[in-house]
Amino acid sequence: MRKYFITGLLILVPLAITLWVLNLIISTMDQSLLLLPARWQPEAVLGFRFPGLGTLLTLLIIFFTGLLTRNFIGKKLVIAWEMLLNRIPVVRSIYSSVKQVSDTLFSSSGNAFRKALLVQYPREGSWTIAFLTGTPGGDVRNHLVGDYVSVYVPTTPNPTSGFFLMVPRADAIELNMSVDEALKYIVSMGVVTPEHVAAAAGARNKPQPEPTRT
């Protein structure tokens, strides 16, 4: 009975967590329906609530915003909008900080979270997986002797919290795995091993056949 119970948990727990995350995302994105006038909302038009319409509306808003800002006029509007926000004292500091972080993380030309590294943390001889976020800048760079890199060390099993470290580049080992594979490895606490890495390790450990003698 215990084996059956554990087997059921292994099947239902990932499914329940996946559905919970999807429900959280869809419920949050459905809040975009509040932007519509009351008489245009689905409950007023259809007579009942239709889950997912807000998600579709949010995706359309994101898509058309990106489409409009790719041309010359759209870029000018974005510049004017940012100049307006930069004139508001409190909004200026929040918007500029968030924009710098988002540009670094989501820009295709950025290097943040593009590489998985192996670093020693929290002490020498203890290793963990980290993600490259860049190089130290500002006055911090003036106080560091040598070549350093900035890394983010996520916690397990919740990688959204973690620690920001600056370590010597020579002490950071670049891993042969993608960021997605490294995240799965961290969230699973080392249980889910990347397939190609496991296959390579298995090939190395596989005993070689003895050569035939003639």
MARGU-808962 format. One line per field, with one value per residue (C-alpha): residue in three letters; x, y, z; residue number from 1. Coordinates in steps of 0.05 Angstrom, whole numbers, always signed. Each point is the difference from the previous one (the first is absolute). Example, Ala and Ser with C-alpha at 12.3 -4.5 7.8 and 13.67 -1.06 7.14 Angstrom:
residu: [ALA SER]
east: [+246 +27]
north: [-90 +69]
up: [+156 -13]
num: [1 2]
This chain:
residu: [MET ARG LYS TYR PHE ILE THR GLY LEU LEU ILE LEU VAL PRO LEU ALA ILE THR LEU TRP VAL LEU ASN LEU ILE ILE SER THR MET ASP GLN SER LEU LEU LEU LEU PRO ALA ARG TRP GLN PRO GLU ALA VAL LEU GLY PHE ARG PHE PRO GLY LEU GLY THR LEU LEU THR LEU LEU ILE ILE PHE PHE THR GLY LEU LEU THR ARG ASN PHE ILE GLY LYS LYS LEU VAL ILE ALA TRP GLU MET LEU LEU ASN ARG ILE PRO VAL VAL ARG SER ILE TYR SER SER VAL LYS GLN VAL SER ASP THR LEU PHE SER SER SER GLY ASN ALA PHE ARG LYS ALA LEU LEU VAL GLN TYR PRO ARG GLU GLY SER TRP THR ILE ALA PHE LEU THR GLY THR PRO GLY GLY ASP VAL ARG ASN HIS LEU VAL GLY ASP TYR VAL SER VAL TYR VAL PRO THR THR PRO ASN PRO THR SER GLY PHE PHE LEU MET VAL PRO ARG ALA ASP ALA ILE GLU LEU ASN MET SER VAL ASP GLU ALA LEU LYS TYR ILE VAL SER MET GLY VAL VAL THR PRO GLU HIS VAL ALA ALA ALA ALA GLY ALA ARG ASN LYS PRO GLN PRO GLU PRO THR ARG THR]
east: [+0 +57 +30 -68 -7 +69 -13 -64 +37 +53 -54 -48 +48 +35 -69 -30 +58 -2 -74 +9 +54 -41 -61 +41 +28 -67 -36 +52 -2 -77 +4 +13 -75 -9 +29 -63 -63 -52 -48 +55 +23 -16 -48 -43 +3 -3 -37 +53 +74 +47 +69 +58 -27 +41 +62 -14 -10 +65 +39 -31 +18 +72 +5 -29 +42 +62 -25 -15 +65 +43 -12 +27 -62 -7 +72 -11 -62 +39 +55 -51 -35 +66 +18 -67 +9 +71 -28 -42 +44 -23 -21 +66 +42 -47 -10 +74 +22 -52 +14 +75 -12 -52 +44 +58 -41 -44 +42 +26 +67 +9 +42 -40 -24 +30 +51 -3 +61 +28 +26 +22 -54 -11 +70 +61 -9 -76 -25 -66 -29 -3 -19 +44 -31 +58 +62 +7 -8 +1 +43 -2 +47 +52 +4 +8 +69 -1 -53 -67 -69 -69 -42 -69 -4 -73 -28 -33 -55 -22 +49 -34 +38 +74 +66 +40 +75 +63 +51 +67 -10 +52 -43 -63 -5 -45 -47 -20 -74 -53 -32 -65 +36 +37 -66 -31 +61 -6 -75 +3 +57 +46 -50 -13 +66 +6 -6 +60 +45 -25 +10 +71 +16 -29 +42 +63 -16 -20 +54 +36 +3 +68 +34 -1 +67 +22]
north: [+0 +47 -11 +15 +62 +26 -16 +40 +59 -1 +6 +49 +48 +26 +5 +38 +48 +12 +15 +46 +40 +4 +22 +54 +26 +0 +32 +55 +13 +0 +64 +37 -5 +55 +47 -9 +40 -36 -10 -32 -51 -74 -7 +57 -23 -75 -4 -44 +2 -29 -18 +14 +60 +46 -42 +6 +75 +7 -38 +42 +64 -23 -21 +64 +43 -34 +6 +75 +18 -33 +54 +72 +33 -52 +11 +75 -11 -46 +53 +54 -45 -16 +74 +14 -55 +24 +68 -31 -6 -66 -33 +17 -41 -60 +0 +9 -56 -49 +18 -12 -68 -21 +24 -40 -64 -1 +33 -47 +36 -6 -53 -5 -70 -27 -46 -50 -1 -43 +41 -14 +22 +10 -23 -27 -72 +6 +10 +26 +22 +75 +43 +52 +70 +43 +33 +46 +74 +68 +13 -75 -14 +47 -41 -69 -23 -46 -25 -11 -20 +13 -62 -16 -61 -24 -37 -69 -17 +73 +32 +68 +15 -3 +36 +49 -14 +26 -54 -5 -23 -54 -30 -6 -62 +6 -60 -37 +8 +51 +47 -40 -65 +33 +27 -70 -27 +52 -5 -76 +4 -38 -56 +20 -5 +29 -57 +15 +9 -66 -35 +27 -22 -69 -6 +17 -50 -56 -53 -5 -68 -33 -1 -67 -34 -31]
up: [+0 +15 -70 -32 +42 -18 -74 +3 +33 -54 -53 +33 +36 -64 -34 +59 +4 -75 +2 +60 -35 -64 +39 +36 -66 -36 +59 +3 -75 +1 +41 -65 -14 +52 -53 -41 +13 +42 -58 -43 +51 -14 +58 -27 -73 +8 +66 +33 +18 -53 +31 -47 -38 +43 -15 -75 +7 +39 -53 -55 +37 +8 -73 -29 +47 -26 -71 +6 +34 -53 -52 -1 +29 +55 +22 +3 +43 +47 +7 +15 +50 +36 +2 +32 +53 +15 +21 +56 +63 +30 -65 -31 +48 -2 -75 -17 +47 -25 -73 +9 +31 -53 -57 +28 +12 -61 -53 -53 +0 +75 +35 +65 +16 -64 +34 +57 +45 +56 +59 +71 +49 +59 +16 -36 -21 -3 -71 -28 -66 -16 -60 -32 +5 -24 +29 +60 -17 +32 +61 +17 -57 +30 +64 -33 -21 -59 -49 +33 -25 +30 +13 +28 +46 +3 +59 -2 -16 -11 -50 +2 +64 +6 +11 -41 +1 -33 -9 -37 -71 +10 +56 -43 -44 -61 -5 -63 +13 -19 +51 -4 +15 +58 +28 -3 +35 +56 +10 +3 +52 -47 -16 -72 -37 -70 -50 -43 +61 +30 -67 -5 +72 -14 -63 +40 +55 -48 -1 -67 -34 +1 -67 -35 -8 -64]
num: [1 2 3 4 5 6 7 8 9 10 11 12 13 14 15 16 17 18 19 20 21 22 23 24 25 26 27 28 29 30 31 32 33 34 35 36 37 38 39 40 41 42 43 44 45 46 47 48 49 50 51 52 53 54 55 56 57 58 59 60 61 62 63 64 65 66 67 68 69 70 71 72 73 74 75 76 77 78 79 80 81 82 83 84 85 86 87 88 89 90 91 92 93 94 95 96 97 98 99 100 101 102 103 104 105 106 107 108 109 110 111 112 113 114 115 116 117 118 119 120 121 122 123 124 125 126 127 128 129 130 131 132 133 134 135 136 137 138 139 140 141 142 143 144 145 146 147 148 149 150 151 152 153 154 155 156 157 158 159 160 161 162 163 164 165 166 167 168 169 170 171 172 173 174 175 176 177 178 179 180 181 182 183 184 185 186 187 188 189 190 191 192 193 194 195 196 197 198 199 200 201 202 203 204 205 206 207 208 209 210 211 212 213 214]
